[in-house]
Amino acid sequence: AAEGEDEAAAEEGEAAGEAAAPSLAWQWDAASGMWQLVEGEEAVAGLMDQFKPAHAAAMAQVAAFAKEAKLDAALAEALTHPTRFTDQLGAGQAAEDAHAPAPRGNFKVTVHKDSLVLFGGFTAEGKALDEVWTLDAKGAWHQQYAASISREQAKGRLATFVNGQVVELAPGSLGDALEHSRRLSVDHLATGAGPEEAHRVMLETVISQMKEKEEFTRALTTTLGQADKADGGDSLSLLYKVKRADLDIRTRSDQIDLELEQLNETISYLAAVGAAPEDQMLARKAKLEAYTESWTAAKKAAPGVRKAIKQVADAQGNKIGETIAAFKDKVDAFVAGMKTSPMYAYETGVDPGYTALDAFNAEVAKFESEMDRLRESTDVWEMSEALNPPKAVIQEVRTELANIKTLWDLVACVTSTLDNWKGTLWAEIDTGGMEEECKLFAKVIRTFDKSVRDHDVYKGLDQTLKNYLAALPAVGDLKSPSMRDRHWQQLMEITGKDIPLPFPEDFA
């Protein structure tokens, strides 16, 4: 969403001319839900340069689908120009089977698997449509999802398709910042031939979500009602529950408000289309109102509860801080002891080196489990930053162990190769091939992080390879046809080794 960018003008870009890029844009990561500000005309222009071909490719897919499905020309035109208002979404359908999206404009459309997916849009009167439709390869429409939404609720909402999902962004309860996201998986929506199946699935979803909200509000009300008993000691678990409830109210308030609002919208829609008997829908509406009232009462009670438990909560927070400090000392002592481990020494050998690595890996796993337990407390007491120092150390140790493991893997490979070479028959020795393989090993070892190059295991492996690279040319010279028995005699005198002459067949 870039300031100053008009979608309709962009669609008619060739006629209107190329507009200058805005100087400010926001980019949203659908995976993490985080926003990133992009500033400067050049940076925004680069972002738009990525978007425009992708948008064009998506519209090309829609056009290709329309051609392959042999859609009516008026319907194909409407689908490839989704920003325009159209009443042709039912074009080409038989009168007796004329089940199609109502007239609309500014809708979203994409091709997903073997279907075309349409979401949202606005009527001629400006009413927002919260619907998902699919169009199959035979040109038949299927309504997969629908809910009623007011003009006020639709204000400021944006929607797009991401990896087979409809992703909708909506403002929070305060201001117009897009703080909330809703996702509708196209694959998980109903796949029936008409709205009845979609309504059935929507009703099942409502029943499931109503049960969740009932359990949530009941637990919340019960927990806050016991706050006066949360005095630590034997009631420590209750204190945790009260703190968690308070945290949910403060951090998830807008999200839960939105979920209750969406449930209300969906129930209103299902009641309007007669998806269930009227008395059942009225009962669900009444229950939802009761849940909403309980939620509202919990939000009003939260400040008083927070004040009532402040003293005991602060005392427990201090204990958590002391526990974290002790944990950090224990981690530091572990790291200090790790520096003298035999896993760093080349002379340790491959198998003992792996054994030492496994032992340290098991200890680090215990620290990680302990940190996870501490995190449960720090999250509730909003002290997560206190865990950052030991967490950083443990992450460094993890990286260190991974690097040492990779180094020992290379040592194992080199050792195995050199041991195999020792058994090579003299007549079959290929010094050129051996030299190339040693150079490859030497090249690999230079890719290791600088942090491991001071370790003895690195230096020992490096020296072993250098020794072989220095020796192999001499071996090649010894295989020269110019070598005579007198030369071998001189070599035996210099090295003090016995060399059988002439060489036996199994000489290696």
C-alpha positions, 0 to 999 in steps of 0.5 A, spaced: 500 500 500 503 506 497 501 513 498 499 516 492 498 510 488 491 510 485 489 503 483 484 505 477 489 509 474 495 504 475 490 499 471 490 504 465 497 506 466 498 506 458 493 511 457 494 516 463 502 515 463 507 513 468 506 516 475 511 518 479 513 513 485 510 516 492 516 517 497 513 512 502 510 505 502 509 500 508 510 493 506 507 487 510 510 480 512 504 475 511 508 470 515 510 474 521 505 479 521 510 485 521 510 492 518 516 495 515 517 502 512 520 503 506 522 511 505 525 514 499 522 515 492 528 510 489 526 505 494 519 505 493 520 505 486 524 499 487 518 496 491 513 497 485 517 495 480 517 488 483 509 489 484 507 491 477 510 485 474 507 480 479 500 484 478 501 483 471 502 476 471 496 474 476 492 478 471 495 474 465 493 468 469 486 470 470 486 471 462 489 464 461 484 461 465 478 465 462 480 463 455 482 455 457 475 455 461 471 458 455 468 463 459 463 468 456 467 474 453 463 479 458 465 475 464 472 474 462 473 482 461 470 483 468 474 478 471 481 481 468 479 488 470 477 487 478 477 495 480 471 496 475 464 496 477 461 490 473 454 486 473 457 481 468 459 476 473 453 471 471 454 472 464 454 466 460 450 462 465 444 458 464 438 462 467 436 455 471 443 455 474 444 463 474 448 462 481 453 468 481 456 473 485 452 480 485 454 486 481 460 489 484 467 493 483 474 493 487 474 486 488 480 481 488 481 475 484 486 470 483 487 463 480 488 458 485 490 450 483 484 449 478 479 454 480 479 462 480 477 465 486 474 472 487 473 475 494 470 482 497 468 488 493 463 493 493 456 494 491 454 500 487 451 503 493 458 502 496 456 497 501 462 492 502 461 485 501 465 479 505 464 473 500 469 468 497 467 465 491 470 460 486 469 459 479 471 452 476 473 450 469 466 449 467 464 456 468 460 454 474 460 459 480 460 456 488 460 461 494 465 458 499 464 464 504 459 470 506 458 474 512 455 481 513 459 487 514 457 494 516 460 500 512 463 502 518 466 496 519 469 495 512 472 502 513 480 502 512 480 494 511 485 491 505 485 485 502 489 480 498 491 473 496 497 470 499 499 463 498 492 460 497 489 464 503 485 471 503 489 475 507 485 481 510 488 487 514 483 491 519 484 497 523 484 496 531 479 499 536 483 505 536 486 509 530 486 507 523 493 503 524 492 496 520 493 492 527 489 486 525 489 480 520 484 475 518 486 469 513 481 465 510 484 458 507 481 457 500 482 450 500 479 449 507 473 453 505 467 449 503 467 446 496 460 444 495 456 446 488 452 452 492 451 456 498 447 451 502 454 447 503 457 454 504 452 456 509 453 449 513 460 449 513 460 456 516 454 454 521 459 449 524 465 454 524 460 458 528 458 453 533 466 451 534 468 458 535 462 459 540 464 453 544 471 456 544 469 463 546 464 460 552 470 456 555 475 462 554 470 467 558 468 462 563 475 461 565 477 468 565 471 470 569 473 464 574 480 466 574 479 474 575 474 472 581 479 468 585 484 474 584 483 475 592 486 468 593 492 469 589 497 471 595 503 466 592 505 460 596 501 455 595 497 459 591 502 460 586 499 457 580 493 461 581 497 467 581 500 465 574 493 464 572 491 471 574 497 474 571 496 470 564 488 473 564 490 480 565 496 479 560 490 477 555 486 482 556 491 488 555 495 485 549 489 481 546 483 486 547 483 488 540 484 481 537 478 478 541 473 484 540 474 483 532 473 476 533 467 477 537 465 482 532 466 477 526 462 472 529 456 477 530 457 478 523 457 471 521 451 469 525 447 475 522 448 473 515 446 466 517 440 468 520 438 472 514 439 467 509 435 462 513 441 457 514 438 454 521 431 455 524 430 462 527 430 460 534 436 457 534 440 463 531 436 467 536 439 463 541 446 463 539 445 471 538 443 471 545 449 467 547 454 471 544 451 477 547 452 474 554 460 472 552 461 479 550 458 482 556 462 477 560 468 479 556 467 487 557 466 486 564 472 482 565 476 488 561 473 493 566 475 489 572 482 488 570 485 494 573 482 493 580 485 486 579 492 488 577 492 493 583 490 487 588 495 483 586 501 488 585 504 487 591 505 479 591 506 479 583 512 484 584 515 479 589 514 473 585 517 478 579 523 479 583 524 471 585 524 470 577 529 475 576 533 472 581 532 465 578 534 468 571 541 471 574 542 464 577 541 460 571 545 465 567 551 464 572 550 456 571 550 457 563 557 462 564 560 456 568 558 451 563 561 455 557 568 456 561 568 449 562 567 447 555 573 451 553 577 445 556 574 440 552 577 434 548 573 435 543 577 441 541 583 437 540 585 434 534 589 428 537 583 426 541 580 423 534 574 422 531 570 417 535 572 420 542 571 427 539 564 425 537 562 422 544 565 429 547 560 433 542 554 428 544 555 430 551 555 437 550 549 437 546 545 433 551 547 439 556 545 444 552 539 441 550 537 441 558 539 448 558 534 450 553 529 446 556 530 450 563 530 456 559 523 454 556 520 453 563 523 460 565 520 463 558 513 461 561 514 465 567 518 471 563 512 472 558 507 472 563 511 477 568 513 481 561 520 480 563 522 476 557 528 481 556 531 478 562 532 472 559 536 475 553 543 474 556 543 467 557 539 466 551 544 469 547 550 465 550 546 458 549 545 460 542 552 462 541 554 455 544 549 452 539 553 455 533 559 453 536 557 446 537 554 446 530 561 448 527 565 443 531 561 438 529 562 440 521 569 440 523 569 433 526 565 431 520 571 433 515 576 430 519 572 424 519 572 424 511 579 426 511 582 421 515 578 415 512 580 418 505 588 418 507 587 411 511 584 408 504 590 411 500 595 408 505 593 401 502 593 403 495 598 399 491 604 402 489 603 401 482 596 404 482 598 410 486 595 416 482 599 422 486 595 427 481 588 425 483 590 425 490 593 432 490 587 434 487 583 431 492 587 434 498 586 441 495 579 440 495 579 438 502 584 444 503 579 449 500 573 446 504 577 448 510 578 455 508 570 456 508 570 455 516 568 461 520 574 465 523 571 463 530 573 456 529 580 457 526 584 458 533 581 451 535 587 445 535 582 440 531 582 446 525 590 447 526 591 439 526 587 438 520 590 444 516 597 441 518 595 434 516 593 436 509 599 441 508 603 435 510 600 431 505 600 436 499 608 437 501 609 429 500 605 427 494 610 431 489 615 427 492 611 420 492 610 422 484 618 423 484 619 416 487 615 413 482 619 416 476 622 411 471 629 414 473 629 411 480 634 406 481 636 401 486 642 405 488 637 411 489 632 406 494 638 404 498 640 411 499 633 413 501 633 407 506 640 410 509 637 417 510 630 414 513 632 408 517 627 404 514 627 397 510 624 397 503 623 391 500 627 390 493 624 388 488 617 390 490 613 385 492 606 385 488 602 387 494 607 393 496 603 399 498 
